[in-house]
Amino acid sequence: MAAQKPRTGDGPLEVTKEGRGYVVRLPVEGGGRLVIEVSKDEATNLQNTLGEALAQ
């Protein structure tokens, strides 16, 4: 049986460039992290949308 590693925390928000896209690691409420890969266009659209929401 494989040993389980203790959870030491969910870590910070991270974005890394991998291959043609960007991998976003987003801590979520309740534990864990949401990991998604987005293209450059998707990342730009996300940036614009968040900017608009924060400006309100």
Secondary structure, DSSP 8 states (H G I E B T S, - for coil): -------------EEEEETTEEEEEEE-TTSSEEEEEE-HHHHHHHHHHHHHHHH-
